[in-house]
Every structure is written in C-alpha cells, then in structure tokens.
Amino acid sequence: MKDKINTKHGYPGLLVVIEGTDGSGKTTQINLLKSWIEKQCYGVIVSEWKSSELIASVIDTAKERNLLNANTFSLMYASDFAHRLENTIIPALKSGFVVLLDRYTYTAFARDVVRGVKPKWVRKLYDFAPEPDLVFYLEQPVDVLLKRIIASKGLDYYESGRDIGLSTDFYESFKIYQSKILDEYDQMKEKHHFITLDGTQPIENVQEKMRDEVAKLLAKGSLS
C-alpha cells in the first residue's frame, strides 16, 4: 500500500494552480490536464477565479456600474475566493481530490497592487489561503496577449486597466496594464516557487510539462 502524499497544505488532496494573465491559455491547459488526471483514475475538480455562486454576480453588477475602487475591488474578489475555498476547494481536498485552480491569490497580488492597493495589505487579506502543491505560470509577451484577446472576445474595460486611468486608448492602456501585471508576476516567481512555462510554445508541449510535474507528485503516494 502506498503512503499518503505529504501535501503542503496538510489535506489529503492535491492543490494545483495555473496562473497567468488574460489570454495566456490557462483554460485550455486546465481542461486538458483535468481530462488526463481523470484518465489516471483520480477525482478532480476545477475552480475558476470569480466563480462563487454567492459573490460573482455581485462583482459583475458592481463592475458594470463602475462602482469599484481599488480596495473594494480587492475585498469583493477576496470574498469570492473565501466562499469557494470553504464550500468547494477545502471539501474536495479533504476528500482526496486533485483541485485545479484557474488563478489563485497570486492574481490578486499582481492585479490589486497594480491598481494601487498596498502589497502588504493584499497579502494579509489572503493569509488564510492554503499553500498550493504546484503553481504553473503561463508566461506570454504582451503583444501576443493583445492579439489573442482581440481575436477571442475583444478588449474589456477592466482587463485593459481603463478604470485606473492608464491611457484613454484601449490598446495602449491594455499594454501598460498587462505589462505592469507581468512585472508583478516576475517578482513572485522565485518566492512562490512558480513553474514557469513558455505560453508561446505549442499547446501539447506545455501540457506535457504540466502532466510530468503532476505525475511526479502522484507517484509519491496515495491521495486517499
């Protein structure tokens, strides 16, 4: 019989995070990774940033009405995260599932600081978050991100940083905003042990590297 895996957060399941800016390919990689893990006969769930049934619609309404200053923005997203953590993420970890997270606290650490929130304040706000077992960071140049966003859904007011007055031009505002966020991610790579992946590589190559890292953990023991 295999020994239980010694996870970083103390629960039986694995907590795997995929981070990156808008348009970096997170959703595609998570869906592929989920299918692969299921084929290895492990229970797996996915939880996305801003998907709480309690808070997500409130955030959308507030954004539509342009009611969010930097601190309110941060607090509402933290509430969404806390609700998902308590009702979805931790129960799944306790049950020995692999939990795949589309964004984690690092998104807030990057985005909220760029919006003007003090780094120490936002980190304190999320200090209840369990430490992930793996953090994949999909790195993409701003010009590639811009092309992907335009080709898929178009530029969003908040994703472009227009609400914080970076530029009156959507394209220029997007470049400035996303470049600042990338700078914040760069500062977190080493401290939080990111596994940085080149998001410009073929989807299959990136996925293979993710699977290899997850497989290494799964080979160490049992999740039950």
C-alpha positions as CSV (number, residue, x, y, z in Angstrom):
1,M,0.0,0.0,0.0
2,K,1.2,3.5,-0.9
3,D,1.9,6.0,1.8
4,K,-0.2,9.2,1.7
5,I,1.4,12.1,-0.2
6,N,2.8,14.8,2.1
7,T,1.0,17.8,0.8
8,K,2.0,21.4,1.5
9,H,-1.4,22.3,3.0
10,G,-2.0,19.2,5.1
11,Y,-5.1,18.0,3.3
12,P,-5.1,14.6,1.5
13,G,-5.8,16.0,-2.0
14,L,-3.5,18.0,-4.3
15,L,-3.9,21.7,-4.9
16,V,-2.6,22.7,-8.3
17,V,-2.7,26.3,-9.5
18,I,-2.5,27.6,-13.1
19,E,-1.6,31.3,-13.2
20,G,-1.2,33.8,-15.9
21,T,-2.7,37.0,-17.4
22,D,-5.8,37.2,-19.6
23,G,-5.3,35.3,-22.8
24,S,-2.4,33.2,-21.6
25,G,-4.1,29.9,-22.3
26,K,-5.0,28.9,-18.8
27,T,-8.4,27.5,-19.6
28,T,-7.2,25.3,-22.4
29,Q,-4.4,23.8,-20.3
30,I,-6.7,23.2,-17.3
31,N,-9.3,21.4,-19.4
32,L,-6.6,19.1,-20.9
33,L,-5.0,18.5,-17.6
34,K,-8.3,17.6,-16.0
35,S,-9.1,15.1,-18.7
36,W,-5.6,13.5,-18.3
37,I,-5.9,13.3,-14.4
38,E,-9.4,11.6,-14.7
39,K,-7.9,9.0,-17.1
40,Q,-5.3,8.2,-14.3
41,C,-8.4,7.4,-12.2
42,Y,-8.2,10.3,-9.7
43,G,-11.0,12.5,-8.7
44,V,-10.5,16.1,-10.0
45,I,-12.4,19.4,-9.9
46,V,-11.8,22.8,-11.4
47,S,-12.5,26.1,-9.6
48,E,-12.2,29.4,-11.6
49,W,-11.4,32.9,-10.3
50,K,-14.6,34.8,-9.6
51,S,-17.0,31.9,-9.9
52,S,-18.7,31.9,-6.4
53,E,-22.4,31.5,-6.7
54,L,-22.7,33.9,-3.8
55,I,-20.4,36.8,-4.9
56,A,-19.6,36.5,-8.7
57,S,-22.8,38.2,-9.9
58,V,-22.5,41.0,-7.4
59,I,-19.0,41.7,-8.7
60,D,-20.2,41.8,-12.3
61,T,-23.0,44.2,-11.4
62,A,-20.6,46.5,-9.5
63,K,-18.2,46.5,-12.5
64,E,-21.0,47.3,-14.9
65,R,-21.9,50.3,-12.8
66,N,-18.3,51.2,-12.3
67,L,-18.7,51.2,-8.5
68,L,-15.4,49.6,-7.5
69,N,-12.4,51.5,-6.2
70,A,-9.2,49.6,-5.7
71,N,-9.8,48.4,-2.1
72,T,-13.4,47.4,-2.8
73,F,-12.4,45.6,-5.9
74,S,-9.9,43.6,-3.8
75,L,-12.3,42.9,-1.0
76,M,-15.0,41.6,-3.2
77,Y,-12.7,39.2,-5.0
78,A,-11.3,38.0,-1.7
79,S,-14.9,37.3,-0.6
80,D,-15.5,35.3,-3.7
81,F,-12.3,33.3,-3.1
82,A,-13.1,32.7,0.6
83,H,-16.6,31.4,-0.3
84,R,-15.1,29.0,-2.9
85,L,-12.4,27.9,-0.6
86,E,-14.8,27.0,2.2
87,N,-17.5,25.4,0.1
88,T,-15.7,23.8,-2.8
89,I,-11.9,23.7,-2.6
90,I,-11.3,22.5,1.0
91,P,-14.1,19.9,1.0
92,A,-12.5,18.5,-2.3
93,L,-9.0,18.5,-0.8
94,K,-10.3,16.7,2.3
95,S,-11.9,14.1,0.1
96,G,-8.6,13.4,-1.7
97,F,-9.4,15.1,-4.9
98,V,-6.9,16.9,-7.2
99,V,-8.1,20.5,-7.2
100,L,-7.2,22.6,-10.3
101,L,-7.5,26.3,-9.8
102,D,-7.7,28.8,-12.7
103,R,-5.9,31.6,-10.9
104,Y,-5.1,31.9,-7.2
105,T,-4.1,34.5,-4.7
106,Y,-1.2,35.5,-7.0
107,T,-3.7,37.1,-9.3
108,A,-4.7,39.4,-6.6
109,F,-1.1,40.0,-5.5
110,A,-0.3,41.2,-9.1
111,R,-3.5,42.9,-10.2
112,D,-4.6,44.6,-7.0
113,V,-1.1,46.1,-6.4
114,V,-1.1,47.5,-10.0
115,R,-4.5,49.0,-9.2
116,G,-3.0,50.8,-6.2
117,V,-3.5,48.5,-3.2
118,K,-0.6,48.2,-0.8
119,P,1.2,44.9,-1.3
120,K,1.3,44.1,2.5
121,W,-2.4,44.8,2.8
122,V,-3.5,42.5,0.0
123,R,-1.2,39.7,1.2
124,K,-2.6,40.0,4.7
125,L,-6.1,39.8,3.2
126,Y,-5.4,36.4,1.7
127,D,-3.3,35.0,4.5
128,F,-5.9,32.2,5.2
129,A,-5.2,30.6,1.8
130,P,-3.6,27.1,1.8
131,E,-0.2,26.8,0.1
132,P,-0.6,25.1,-3.3
133,D,1.4,21.9,-4.1
134,L,2.2,23.1,-7.6
135,V,1.9,26.5,-9.2
136,F,2.2,26.7,-13.0
137,Y,2.7,30.1,-14.5
138,L,2.0,30.6,-18.2
139,E,4.2,33.4,-19.4
140,Q,3.2,35.3,-22.5
141,P,4.5,38.6,-24.1
142,V,2.1,41.5,-24.0
143,D,1.9,41.7,-27.8
144,V,0.8,38.0,-28.0
145,L,-1.7,38.5,-25.3
146,L,-3.2,41.5,-27.1
147,K,-3.6,39.6,-30.3
148,R,-5.3,36.7,-28.5
149,I,-7.7,38.8,-26.6
150,I,-8.7,40.8,-29.7
151,A,-9.2,37.6,-31.7
152,S,-11.3,35.9,-29.0
153,K,-13.5,38.3,-27.1
154,G,-12.2,41.8,-27.6
155,L,-10.7,44.3,-25.1
156,D,-12.5,44.6,-21.8
157,Y,-12.7,47.9,-19.8
158,Y,-11.2,46.4,-16.6
159,E,-8.8,43.9,-18.3
160,S,-7.4,46.9,-20.1
161,G,-6.9,49.0,-17.0
162,R,-9.1,51.8,-18.3
163,D,-10.8,52.2,-14.9
164,I,-7.5,53.3,-13.3
165,G,-6.7,55.9,-16.0
166,L,-3.6,54.5,-17.6
167,S,-4.5,55.7,-21.0
168,T,-7.5,56.9,-23.0
169,D,-6.5,54.5,-25.8
170,F,-7.8,50.9,-25.2
171,Y,-4.8,49.3,-26.8
172,E,-2.2,51.4,-25.1
173,S,-4.0,51.0,-21.8
174,F,-4.0,47.2,-22.2
175,K,-0.3,47.1,-22.9
176,I,0.6,49.3,-19.9
177,Y,-1.7,47.5,-17.5
178,Q,-0.7,44.0,-18.5
179,S,3.0,44.9,-18.6
180,K,2.7,46.1,-15.0
181,I,1.0,42.8,-14.0
182,L,3.7,40.8,-15.7
183,D,6.3,42.7,-13.7
184,E,4.5,41.8,-10.5
185,Y,4.4,38.1,-11.6
186,D,8.2,38.3,-12.3
187,Q,8.8,39.4,-8.7
188,M,6.8,36.4,-7.4
189,K,8.3,33.6,-9.5
190,E,11.1,32.6,-7.2
191,K,9.5,33.4,-3.8
192,H,6.4,31.3,-4.5
193,H,8.2,28.6,-6.5
194,F,6.4,29.0,-9.8
195,I,7.0,26.5,-12.5
196,T,7.3,29.0,-15.4
197,L,6.1,27.7,-18.8
198,D,6.5,29.5,-22.1
199,G,3.0,30.0,-23.2
200,T,4.0,30.7,-26.8
201,Q,5.1,27.1,-27.2
202,P,2.6,24.6,-28.8
203,I,-0.2,23.6,-26.5
204,E,0.9,20.0,-26.5
205,N,4.4,20.8,-25.3
206,V,3.1,23.0,-22.4
207,Q,0.6,20.3,-21.4
208,E,3.3,17.6,-21.4
209,K,5.4,19.5,-18.9
210,M,2.4,20.1,-16.7
211,R,1.5,16.4,-16.7
212,D,5.1,15.4,-15.9
213,E,5.1,17.6,-12.8
214,V,1.7,16.4,-11.6
215,A,2.7,12.7,-12.3
216,K,5.8,13.2,-10.1
217,L,3.6,14.1,-7.2
218,L,1.1,11.4,-7.8
219,A,3.9,8.8,-7.9
220,K,4.9,9.7,-4.3
221,G,1.9,8.1,-2.7
222,S,-1.8,7.9,-2.2
223,L,-4.4,10.7,-2.1
224,S,-6.9,8.7,-0.1
